[in-house]
């Protein structure tokens, strides 16, 4: 039976937390969920990714990038095969170099509404870290540098970012516009 899954997606290891609450169809393919996560978190889909459920990996089937692990084709599996009950979790890892791990929690299983436009972001906090900033430690260093205009690396960091960066910014309306444009 098709339902709506309310998911909370939390970027692991970052304080204060960066998170999103989203609604998706329970039978969404993992490959499509990857694209939803890219849009709601603010990533640019520039790196490899995988889903991890227990000891099973789901991603793009490519022996060159599987690092000797068995990786199941994400486009052959739906979310409701990995998450069946409320409070269950899986991990979504993006950018194997920076290793951004996201905990995905199935918060609620809601009845399916055919007129409800999905996917939909219903809440979130804080901006996604900039791509290629060096993972959790690089991101913390970036924030420390930007908080001190006297830091000798301040101007260089602003230039690298292409301007300012507000770690508190999150625009839910813009996020939902992007989801609507991509998935409609």
C-alpha positions as CSV (number, residue, x, y, z in Angstrom):
1,X,0.0,0.0,0.0
2,X,1.3,3.4,-1.0
3,X,1.7,6.0,1.9
4,X,3.4,9.3,2.5
5,X,6.6,9.1,4.5
6,X,7.5,12.1,6.7
7,X,11.3,12.0,7.0
8,X,13.7,14.0,9.1
9,X,17.1,14.3,7.4
10,X,19.9,15.4,9.8
11,X,23.4,16.2,8.6
12,X,25.5,14.2,11.1
13,X,28.3,15.8,13.1
14,X,27.4,19.5,12.6
15,X,26.4,21.7,15.5
16,X,24.1,23.5,15.6
17,X,22.2,20.9,13.5
18,X,21.4,21.3,9.9
19,X,18.2,19.4,9.1
20,X,15.1,19.1,6.9
21,X,11.7,17.6,7.3
22,X,10.3,16.3,4.0
23,X,7.3,14.4,2.7
24,X,7.8,11.8,0.0
25,X,5.8,8.9,-1.5
26,X,6.7,5.7,0.4
27,X,7.5,4.0,-2.9
28,X,10.0,6.5,-4.2
29,X,13.0,4.9,-5.8
30,X,16.3,5.6,-4.0
31,X,17.7,7.2,-7.1
32,X,14.9,9.8,-7.0
33,X,15.2,10.2,-3.2
34,X,18.9,11.1,-3.8
35,X,17.8,13.9,-6.1
36,X,15.2,15.1,-3.5
37,X,17.9,15.1,-0.8
38,X,20.3,17.1,-3.1
39,X,17.6,19.8,-3.6
40,X,16.3,20.1,0.0
41,X,19.8,20.1,1.6
42,X,21.3,22.5,-1.0
43,X,23.9,20.2,-2.5
44,X,24.8,20.5,-6.2
45,X,24.9,16.8,-7.1
46,X,28.6,17.0,-7.9
47,X,29.8,13.9,-6.1
48,X,29.2,10.2,-5.6
49,X,26.6,9.1,-3.0
50,X,25.2,6.0,-1.4
51,X,22.4,4.9,1.0
52,X,23.4,2.5,3.8
53,X,20.9,0.3,5.5
54,X,22.5,-2.0,8.0
55,X,25.4,-3.5,6.1
56,X,23.9,-3.1,2.7
57,X,24.9,-0.3,0.3
58,X,22.7,1.2,-2.4
59,X,24.0,3.5,-5.0
60,X,25.0,3.8,-8.6
61,X,26.1,0.4,-9.8
62,X,29.7,1.0,-11.0
63,X,32.5,-1.4,-10.2
64,X,35.1,1.4,-10.6
65,X,33.7,3.4,-7.7
66,X,32.4,0.6,-5.4
67,X,35.8,0.2,-3.6
68,X,35.3,-3.6,-3.5
69,X,32.0,-3.4,-1.8
70,X,28.8,-4.9,-3.1
71,X,26.6,-2.0,-4.1
72,X,23.0,-2.6,-5.0
73,X,21.5,-0.5,-7.8
74,X,19.5,2.3,-6.1
75,X,17.1,2.5,-9.0
76,X,15.9,-1.0,-8.3
77,X,14.9,-0.4,-4.7
78,X,12.2,1.8,-3.2
79,X,12.3,3.6,0.2
80,X,9.5,1.4,1.7
81,X,11.8,-1.6,1.2
82,X,14.4,-0.1,3.5
83,X,12.1,1.8,6.0
84,X,9.0,0.0,7.0
85,X,8.2,1.3,10.5
86,X,8.3,4.7,12.2
87,X,11.6,5.6,13.9
88,X,13.6,3.3,11.6
89,X,16.7,5.0,10.1
90,X,19.1,4.7,7.1
91,X,22.2,6.7,6.2
92,X,22.7,8.8,3.1
93,X,26.3,9.6,2.4
94,X,27.2,12.3,-0.1
95,X,30.7,13.2,-1.4
96,X,33.0,10.3,-0.3
97,X,35.9,12.7,0.1
98,X,34.1,15.1,2.5
99,X,31.9,12.3,3.7
100,X,28.7,14.1,4.5
101,X,26.6,11.6,6.3
102,X,22.9,12.3,6.7
103,X,20.7,10.3,9.1
104,X,17.2,9.7,7.6
105,X,14.6,9.0,10.1
106,X,11.1,7.8,9.2
107,X,9.1,10.0,11.6
108,X,5.6,9.3,10.4
109,X,3.7,7.1,8.0
110,X,0.7,9.1,6.7
111,X,-2.2,8.1,4.5
112,X,-1.5,8.7,0.8
113,X,-3.3,11.7,-0.7
114,X,-3.4,11.7,-4.5
115,X,-3.8,15.4,-4.7
116,X,-0.8,16.2,-2.4
117,X,2.1,17.5,-4.4
118,X,5.2,15.5,-3.5
119,X,8.0,15.7,-2.7
120,X,7.6,18.6,-0.3
121,X,9.8,20.2,2.3
122,X,7.8,21.2,5.4
123,X,10.5,22.5,7.7
124,X,14.3,22.9,8.0
125,X,17.0,24.7,9.7
126,X,20.3,26.2,8.6
127,X,22.2,26.4,5.3
128,X,23.9,23.4,3.8
129,X,27.7,23.7,3.9
130,X,29.4,24.8,0.7
131,X,30.5,22.0,-1.6
132,X,34.1,20.9,-1.3
133,X,34.8,22.7,2.0
134,X,36.5,19.8,3.5
135,X,33.8,17.9,5.5
136,X,32.8,18.6,9.0
137,X,36.2,19.9,10.1
138,X,36.7,22.1,7.0
139,X,33.2,23.5,7.5
140,X,34.0,24.4,11.1
141,X,37.2,26.0,10.0
142,X,35.3,28.0,7.3
143,X,32.8,29.2,9.9
144,X,35.6,30.2,12.3
145,X,37.4,32.1,9.5
146,X,34.2,33.9,8.4
147,X,33.4,35.0,12.0
148,X,36.6,37.0,12.2
149,X,37.2,39.6,9.5
150,X,40.7,40.1,11.0
151,X,41.6,36.5,10.1
152,X,44.4,36.5,7.5
153,X,42.4,34.0,5.4
154,X,39.1,35.9,5.6
155,X,39.3,37.6,2.2
156,X,40.6,34.5,0.5
157,X,37.7,32.5,1.9
158,X,35.1,35.1,0.8
159,X,36.6,35.0,-2.7
160,X,36.5,31.2,-2.7
161,X,32.9,31.3,-1.7
162,X,32.1,33.9,-4.4
163,X,30.7,36.3,-1.8
164,X,29.2,35.9,1.7
165,X,27.8,32.8,3.3
166,X,25.0,32.8,5.9
167,X,25.1,29.5,7.8
168,X,21.6,30.3,9.3
169,X,19.9,30.8,6.0
170,X,17.3,28.4,4.7
171,X,14.6,29.3,2.3
172,X,11.8,26.8,2.4
173,X,9.8,28.5,-0.4
174,X,12.8,28.4,-2.7
175,X,13.5,24.8,-1.8
176,X,9.9,23.8,-2.7
177,X,10.0,25.8,-5.9
178,X,13.0,23.8,-6.9
179,X,11.4,20.5,-5.9
180,X,8.2,21.5,-7.9
181,X,10.2,22.4,-11.0
182,X,12.2,19.2,-10.9
183,X,9.5,16.7,-10.0
184,X,6.5,18.0,-11.8
